[in-house]
Amino acid sequence: MVETQVLIRTGVGLHARPAAALVGEARRHACALRLECGGRAADAKNILQVLALGVKDGEVVHIRAKGEGERQALDALLGVLKAVSDGV
């Protein structure tokens, strides 16, 4: 298992477009991917669960990856979050 934390700086948190981009990337990977924020957790491959986290701009999200290709999956999710943050 690999994990990291990331500060969300999308301007809108993990709503609509940033969440869809994150989930789309997560679904490309075989490993299990979890997001945690504010004591809540979500399957990163499930758009409804990600949106239900209600992550706001400036909050820290903990990302965990477990299984085949976990390091690559974690790096890919970080890349998506950086890309949507750069677009702010």
C-alpha positions as CSV (number, residue, x, y, z in Angstrom):
1,M,0.0,0.0,0.0
2,V,1.2,3.5,-0.8
3,E,-0.4,6.7,0.4
4,T,0.0,10.5,0.3
5,Q,-1.8,13.7,1.2
6,V,-2.6,16.5,-1.2
7,L,-3.9,20.0,-0.6
8,I,-6.9,20.6,-2.9
9,R,-6.4,23.9,-4.9
10,T,-9.0,23.7,-7.7
11,G,-10.9,26.8,-6.8
12,V,-14.0,24.7,-6.3
13,G,-12.9,21.7,-4.3
14,L,-13.7,18.2,-5.7
15,H,-16.9,19.1,-7.4
16,A,-18.2,18.2,-10.9
17,R,-15.3,18.6,-13.3
18,P,-12.3,18.0,-11.0
19,A,-14.1,15.0,-9.4
20,A,-15.0,13.5,-12.8
21,A,-11.4,13.9,-14.0
22,L,-10.1,12.2,-10.8
23,V,-12.6,9.3,-11.1
24,G,-11.9,8.8,-14.8
25,E,-8.2,8.4,-14.1
26,A,-8.9,6.1,-11.0
27,R,-11.0,3.8,-13.1
28,R,-8.0,3.2,-15.5
29,H,-6.1,1.4,-12.7
30,A,-6.6,-2.1,-11.3
31,C,-5.6,-1.3,-7.7
32,A,-8.0,-0.2,-5.0
33,L,-8.0,3.6,-4.6
34,R,-9.4,5.4,-1.5
35,L,-9.9,9.1,-0.7
36,E,-10.3,10.3,2.9
37,C,-11.2,13.8,4.0
38,G,-12.7,15.1,7.2
39,G,-13.2,11.7,8.7
40,R,-15.1,10.4,5.7
41,A,-13.8,8.0,3.0
42,A,-14.7,7.2,-0.6
43,D,-13.8,4.8,-3.4
44,A,-12.0,7.0,-5.9
45,K,-13.6,5.0,-8.7
46,N,-17.1,6.0,-7.6
47,I,-18.2,9.5,-8.6
48,L,-21.1,9.7,-6.2
49,Q,-18.9,8.7,-3.3
50,V,-16.2,11.3,-4.3
51,L,-18.8,14.0,-4.6
52,A,-20.4,13.0,-1.3
53,L,-17.1,13.7,0.5
54,G,-17.8,17.4,-0.1
55,V,-14.1,18.3,-0.4
56,K,-13.7,22.1,-0.4
57,D,-10.9,24.1,-1.8
58,G,-8.0,24.3,0.7
59,E,-8.8,21.0,2.3
60,V,-6.3,18.1,2.6
61,V,-7.2,14.8,1.0
62,H,-5.5,11.6,2.0
63,I,-5.1,9.2,-1.0
64,R,-4.4,5.4,-0.6
65,A,-3.6,2.9,-3.3
66,K,-3.4,-0.8,-2.7
67,G,-2.7,-3.5,-5.2
68,E,-1.2,-4.0,-8.7
69,G,0.3,-0.8,-10.1
70,E,-0.4,1.2,-6.9
71,R,2.5,3.6,-7.2
72,Q,1.6,4.4,-10.8
73,A,-2.0,4.9,-9.9
74,L,-1.1,7.2,-7.0
75,D,1.2,9.3,-9.2
76,A,-1.5,9.5,-11.9
77,L,-4.1,10.8,-9.5
78,L,-1.7,13.4,-8.2
79,G,-1.1,14.4,-11.8
80,V,-4.8,14.9,-12.4
81,L,-5.2,17.0,-9.2
82,K,-2.2,19.1,-10.3
83,A,-3.6,19.6,-13.8
84,V,-7.0,20.7,-12.5
85,S,-5.3,23.0,-9.9
86,D,-3.1,24.6,-12.6
87,G,-6.3,25.4,-14.5
88,V,-7.6,27.6,-11.7
